[in-house]
């Protein structure tokens, strides 16, 4: 008879991989949980989720809805990633330097 210590016993968590759910799939699960005539436990079992996962999805849907609904009407502001911003900033600095050099060459003082 062999004895295994808890540290030697294989854990289920180490063998299971975390699932990635797309935004569309999360929203589908949310809608089904909100309007389903079946018990939520059936949905959770079918999707392989825990009740905490559904609570997290509900919270994300709420935050997303509040963010969109709080947006002011009108033209949306364009968001630049940091690399594009840095490239534009460098380009502007180069142009400012070139203008300053041109001004110095023509005898114009600033």
C-alpha positions in Angstrom: 0.0 0.0 0.0 1.5 3.3 -1.0 0.8 6.6 0.6 0.9 9.9 -1.1 1.3 13.2 0.5 -0.9 16.1 -0.5 2.1 17.7 -2.4 2.5 14.5 -4.5 -1.2 14.1 -5.4 -2.0 15.5 -8.8 -4.3 18.5 -8.7 -7.1 19.1 -11.1 -6.3 22.8 -11.4 -2.9 22.1 -12.8 -4.3 20.0 -15.7 -7.2 22.2 -16.7 -6.6 25.2 -19.0 -8.4 28.4 -18.6 -11.0 29.1 -21.3 -11.1 32.3 -23.2 -14.6 33.6 -23.9 -15.1 36.2 -26.6 -17.1 39.3 -25.8 -19.9 37.9 -28.1 -20.0 34.6 -26.2 -20.1 36.4 -22.8 -22.9 38.5 -24.0 -24.8 35.5 -25.3 -24.4 33.8 -21.9 -25.5 36.9 -20.2 -28.7 37.2 -22.3 -29.5 33.5 -21.9 -29.1 33.8 -18.1 -31.3 36.8 -18.0 -34.1 35.5 -20.2 -33.9 31.7 -19.8 -36.8 29.6 -18.6 -34.3 26.9 -17.6 -32.4 27.0 -14.3 -29.1 28.9 -14.5 -27.3 25.8 -13.2 -28.1 24.1 -16.6 -26.5 27.0 -18.5 -23.5 27.0 -16.2 -22.9 23.2 -16.6 -23.3 23.4 -20.3 -20.8 26.2 -20.7 -18.4 24.8 -18.1 -18.7 27.9 -15.9 -19.1 28.6 -12.2 -21.6 31.0 -10.7 -18.7 33.4 -10.0 -17.9 33.4 -13.7 -21.5 34.5 -14.4 -21.4 37.1 -11.7 -18.2 38.5 -13.3 -19.8 38.5 -16.8 -22.8 40.4 -15.4 -20.6 42.9 -13.8 -18.7 43.4 -17.1 -21.9 43.9 -19.0 -23.1 46.5 -16.4 -19.8 48.4 -16.6 -19.8 48.4 -20.4 -23.4 49.5 -20.6 -22.8 52.3 -18.1 -19.7 53.5 -20.0 -21.5 53.6 -23.3 -24.6 55.2 -21.9 -22.6 57.9 -20.1 -20.9 58.9 -23.3 -21.8 62.4 -24.5 -23.5 62.7 -27.8 -21.6 63.9 -30.8 -18.4 62.9 -32.5 -16.3 60.2 -30.8 -12.8 61.1 -29.8 -10.2 59.1 -31.7 -7.9 57.1 -29.4 -4.3 56.7 -30.5 -2.1 54.0 -29.2 1.2 55.1 -27.6 3.4 54.1 -30.5 1.4 56.1 -33.0 1.4 59.0 -30.6 5.1 58.9 -30.1 5.7 58.7 -33.9 3.5 61.8 -34.4 5.3 63.6 -31.6 8.7 62.8 -33.2 7.5 64.0 -36.6 6.3 67.3 -35.1 9.6 67.9 -33.3 11.5 67.2 -36.5 9.4 69.7 -38.4 9.8 72.3 -35.7 13.6 71.8 -35.8 13.6 72.1 -39.6 11.6 75.3 -39.4 13.9 76.7 -36.8 16.9 75.8 -39.0 15.3 77.5 -42.0 14.7 80.6 -39.9 18.3 80.8 -38.7 19.6 80.4 -42.3 17.5 83.4 -43.6 18.7 85.7 -40.9 15.3 85.7 -39.2 15.5 85.8 -35.4 12.8 84.4 -33.2 
